[in-house]
Amino acid sequence: MLDDAHYWAATQFGSADLGDARRTGRLVSTMAAIARAPDESLPRQLGSIAGAKAAYRLFDCGAVTREAVMDPHLAQCRAAAARHPIVLMVHDDTTLDFSTHRRLQGAGRVGDDRGTGFLAHSCLAVLPSGETLGLAHQTIWARPPKGVTCQTRESAVWADTIATIGRPPAGSIFVSVGDRGADVFKHLESVRDTGWDAVIRAAQDRRLAAGGGSLTALRATRAMGASTVVTPQGEAVVCVAWRELELLPPRNGPAGRAPIRVSGVRVWNDTLEWLLLTTRPVESLDQAFEIIAWYTRRWIVEEFHKAWKTGCRAEQRQLEEADRLVPLLGALAIVAVRLLGLRDAARRDGTAPVDMPETTIRILAAKLQQPAEYFTTNRDFLRGVARLGGFLARKSDGDPGWQTIWKGWFVLMILVEGYELAQTITSSK
């Protein structure tokens, strides 16, 4: 994940069809500059006002759409997903708030309808281990003024995402994971029709063929075991119960819809309750634990949104037309995936030798005032990088997150650049 920024940008954007190879080249160089310092403004990222203007002209071109910019990454992610037996397709919605950007044209209603901005639905492909493969799909749209029909139906975005990604290849299982306050039945229909599975958290009562409302029926089931689960607030000890349920379609929906049989898993303690519905069989405690573990991967998409909005400053971009801004937002989402992957890099193949130039390792060691031999594995090197970003590396601290790794990497690259400049000056004397 700490590849040369230009190499990374070429792999992610180099095959984008923008109607002209020069535009694609400009996109690659622009995104490489953004990837080196994602939390800076475009003029600082591009190094000059002239460079920023060139980027503005690029995104002002009608051929540079969000779809064209993102398609290479989406295709690579889906191809990677097809190589794994089980992939969790983790969904979530978020708001991109541009209320303070007064000159922005083409944004829609957000929040309490007094703000302006965009809505976004993102679907990350995540392995059960928690490793992120990338964005499998993303939709960004603007709500129209009140009284105007919206071309993108918010209730259908989840189903459209599943249909767009399509049926999993032979030997692979795609599992839709997320929270659904509404439209649970429609979502399960989409999963069934496309050959996926689902693990979703229901927040509203559902009609059952027998046993009363699904939430009531689940809550009446006695505890069958206990487990420790990971929540955004930390670990928690919970009780676990499950039972088979048959969901009836909503009364006000289209006629002729068949009931859907699912497994319900209840997870609870004094302060927490998850009511999970899954199309996967749950007949043992181990199977229930697996469903719970899959659901906890949902927090990853929240980390992605944080990387997108905070790490890449998506909501601070100042392009003045929605048609120009949205393609940049899509490109920044791919940069956010790169930032999120830093966390995976710190945990994957930790004992493998680090693939870094010896000079870079020695500079890190000198800055931290430790022998270079301390940073020869992936895990030790990245923990050292994170220390430059504020990670304390105490025994109780666990593994560093993407934010401290990225901050440390930025500091290390400045040190490396200074060292190389000093070498150049010395050799020219």
Residue, then its C-alpha position, 0 to 999 in steps of 0.5 A: m500500500l506504500d507504493d510509489a504514488h505514480y505507479w499506484a495512480a497508473t494501476q488505478f486510473g491508467s485504463a480510464d476511457l476519457g476519449d483522449a490518451r492525454r486526458t488519461g495521462r493527466l488524470v494519472s499525474t493528477m491523482a498521483a499528486i493527490a495521493r501523495a498528500p490527500d488532505e491538502s488542497l488541489p493547488r498544494q497537491l499539484g504544486s502550483i496554481a497552474g497545475a491546479k488549473a490544469a486539474y480543473r480543466l481536466f474535470d471540466c471536460g464532459a468526457v471525465t465522468r464519475e463512471a469513467v474515472m472509477d470504472p478501472h478500479l471497480a473492475q479490478c475490485r470485482a475481479a479480485a472478489a471473484r478469486h475468493p470463496i467468500v466476499l462481504m459486500v459491505h454497504d452504507d449511505t453517507t451525506l457529503d455536505f457542501s452547505t458552506h460552498r455557496r457558489l456550488q451549482g447542481a447540489g441537492r438537499v441534505g440533512d434537514d433540507r436546509g443544507t446542500g450537497f450530495l448523497a452517496h452509497s458505497c459498497l466495499a468488497v471485504l474479506p471475512s478476515g477484514e482485509t479490504l479489496g476495494l470499492a465494488h460499487q458507488t453511487i453519488w447523487a443529488r436530491p432534487p428540489k421538493g416536489v420534483t421526482c428524483q431520478t435516483r430512488e433512494s429506496a432502490v439504491w441498495a438493490d441497484t448496487i447488487a444488480t450492478i455488481g451481478r451474480p457471483p462467479a462459480g465458487s464464490i459467495f457474495v454476502s450483502v452486509g449492512d444496516r437496513g432501517a427500511d426496505v428489508f424485504k426488497h433487499l432480501e428479494s434482490v439478494r435472492d434474485t442475484g444469487w447472493d446471501a445477506v447479513i443485515r441488521a433490522a431496526q423495524d418490526r417485520r411481518l412473519a408467517a407465524g410467531g408474531g413480529s420478527l423482533t418479538a419472536l427473536r426477543a422471546t428466544r432464550a439465550m443459547g450461548a455467549s460471545t465477545v463482539v467488537t463494537p465501535q466502542g470496544e469489545a463487549v460480552v453478549c448473549v446469543a440466540w437464533r431461530e428460523l423466521e419466515l418473513l411476509p411481504p409488506r402489505n402495501g407492496p406489489a401483489g404476488r410476492a413470495p415469503i422469504r425464509v431467513s435465520g434471525v440472530r439476536v445479540w444482546n446485553d444490558t446496553l446493546e442489541w443487534l437483531l440480524l437477519t441472514t439467508r445463511p443457515v444458522e443451526s449451531l453456535d459456531q454458525a451464529f458466531e460467524i454471522i456476527a463476525w461478518y456483521t462486525r465488518r460493517w464498521i469498515v465502511e464507516e472507516f472508509h467514509k472517514a478516510w474519504k471525508t477527513g483523510c481526503r477532504a472530500e467536502q472541502r473541494q471547491l469546484e463550482e459545478a456538480d458535473r465537475l465536482v462529482p467525478l473528483l469525489g469519485a476519484l477521491a473515494i479510490v484514494a480513500v480506499r488506499l488510505l484504508g488499506l494502510r491498516d491492512a498492510a500493517r496486519r498482513d504478512g507481518t513477519a515478511p521482509v519489508d519491501m523498502p529501499e535500504t536507505t528509507i529503512r535507515i532514515l526511519a531508524a535514524k529518526l527513531q534513534q534505533p538500529a535499522e535491524y528493528f524495522t526489517t519486517n512489514r509489521d515492524f516497519l509500518r509500526g515505526v512509520a506510525r510512530l512518526g505519525g503519533f502512534l505510541a507503540r505501547k504493548s496495550d495499543g494494538d495495531p496502528g490505524w490508517q491515520t497514524i500510518w499515513k501521517g508517519w509516511f508523509v513525514l518519512m517521505i519528506l525526510v527521504e526527499g531531504y536526504e536525496l536533495a542533500q546527496t545531490i548537493t554534495s555530489s554536485k560540489 
